[in-house]
């Protein structure tokens, strides 16, 4: 129903909100000394394609734990790129460099970690 006031048409009902956009099923990640940057903070749960680029001068890797708790890694020489596909569950997903894990030189401890949320 619409009313008229002073020659102007006014809505009496608010139209329904459009559906939210679909969450991405892929993400690009840049690694560098000592950090990581990704293109999205939220991704779709399920199969996730991760395109990773080593922009640093040192070798790195990309590590992620999948929905079944299995660790997946892909090594990256300086300047290299790769694609890692994993199944992720809804909730937090940590992408990180696993080199020198458990030591004072751990790349993750130095800041090479990027957290996303799968929904």
N, C-alpha and C positions, 0 to 999 in steps of 0.2 A: 504494500500500500504506500502510496506517495501523496504528500500534501503539497500545497502551493502557498508560498508566502512571498508577497511582493514580486510576483513573476518568476520566482526561483523554485525549482523542484527540489524537495528535500526527501531523503530516504528515511523511512521509519523502521527499516530492518537493516541490520549489518549483514553484508554478504559473507558466506562461509570463507574461512581462511584457506588459501591454497595449501596443498600437501607440502611437507618439507622436502627439500631436494634429497635425492638418494645420496648416501654416504659413499665416498670413493672406495674402490676395491684395489687401488694401487697407490703407491706413495713413492716419491723420489727423496733420497737422502744423500746429502753431501757430508763427507768426513774430511776433517782437517786436523792439524795439531792445535789443540787438544779439545776438540768439540765436534758436534754433529748438528745438522740442521735438516729438518724435513719439511715437506710441502703441506702436510695436513696434521692436525692434532687429533682428529677423529676419523676413523675408517669403519667400513662395514665389517662385522664379524663374518668369518668364513674364510675363503681363499683370498689371501693378500699377496699381491705382487709388489716386491720392494726393489726399486731400481736404485742402486747405490753407486756413488762416485767417490773415489779417493782423490781429493783435491790437495792432499798433503804431500810433503816431501818424503815421509817415512811410509813403510808398509803398514797396513791396518787390516782388519777384517770386519765383517758385519755378523753379529750373532743375535739370534732371537729364539725364544722358547715357544714352541707351537702349542696348540690346544691340548695335546696329549702329554705335554711336559717334556718333549724331546728338544734338545738344543740343536739348532741348525746354524752353520757358519759358512761364510764364503770369504776366502782370502783375497786381498786386494793390494797389488803392488802400487807404488806411487803412480798416479795418473790413470790407473785402471778403473774399469766399471764392470758391474755384474748385475744379474737379476736373481733374486732369491724369492721363491714362492713358498709360502707356509699357510697352514690353516690356523686361524687365531680365534679364540673364544671371546665372548663379550667381556669387557673389563679392560684393565690396564695391560698394555703390551710394551715391553722394554726392548728397544733396539740399542745395541752397544758394541763396542770393540772389546773382544775378549783377550787381546794380547796381554801377556804377563799377569793374568788374573791371579790374585792372592799374593802379589808381591808389592813392594812400594812403587814399582814402575808400572802398575796396572793402568792401562789406557782408560778403562772405565772410571777408575778413581780420579784420573786426571781430567775428567769431564766429557769423555767420549760416550755419551749416553743420550738417547732421545726417547721420550715417553709419548705414546699415543694411546688413545682410548678406542677400543672396538665396541661397536653397538649393534 
